[in-house]
Amino acid sequence: MGTMSRDEKQLNCIYVSDSDFGKQIDGYLKSSKKNILFKDIKDKTVSETQWHEILDAIDAEVKDLLDFSLIDNLDKNSCFSSSDYIKIIENNPEAFRGAIIINGDNTSHVTAATQVLEYFDVDSAGLEKTFNSEDIVTKQTTDKDSFI
């Protein structure tokens, strides 16, 4: 059993709110019609256990989450333990690249705000492929269809 909350009806977002990316993803997530739990790592730390759970889920190393150009005296060729890199994130949250999105069993590291669209539960079942001469169906045809 993990330490992170995992609910299909809720999005957990670990990010830095005052970064350009953080401001974009905030708007995208708020339009997803899901409950959202934002965790700004500038204000609230993520425990080392939670980081390891996240890293296992996304199959990555901590250093993959960092933008080394934003950290003095450190580059991508540096060799530290995962615990050290977690401390680097805690002390330099602005160097955290992208965001971590958790939704149910799905955990991903997103680095482009548009990657968040996969969490919108958009159903294209009402859209049928047609030739240019036919009108496209853009209205809900079943109770489960959802359009943005």
C-alpha positions, 0 to 999 in steps of 0.5 A, a space after each residue: 500500500 502506497 503513501 499517496 492518495 489515489 482516487 479516480 475522481 481526484 487529480 493530485 498535482 505536485 508542482 511549483 505554482 509560481 513557475 511559468 509551467 505551474 501557472 499553465 498547468 493550474 488552468 488546465 487542471 481546473 478545467 478538468 471537472 475533477 477534484 484537484 489536490 495541488 501540492 506546491 513543493 515550494 510551500 509543502 515538502 514531499 516526503 522521501 518515501 513519497 518521492 520514491 513511490 512516485 519515481 517507481 510509478 513513473 520509472 524515473 530517477 530524481 535527477 530526471 525531474 531537475 532543470 540543472 540550468 537553474 541550480 548553481 554549481 550543479 550539472 546533469 553530470 553530477 553524481 549524487 544519491 537519490 536522497 541527495 537529489 531530493 534534498 536538492 529539490 527541497 532547497 531549489 524547488 524552482 529547478 523542479 521540471 514539470 509536474 507530477 500528476 496522480 490519478 488513480 493508478 496512473 502517475 505521470 511526469 508531465 513537462 507540457 501543459 497539454 499532456 494534462 488533456 489525457 486526464 479530461 475523460 473526453 469521449 470521442 464516441 459521438 464523433 464519426 469519421 465522415 467525408 468533407 461533404 457530411 456534417 460532423 456530429 458534435 453533440 452528445 449522443 449518449 449520457 456518457 459522451 463528454 465534450 470540451 
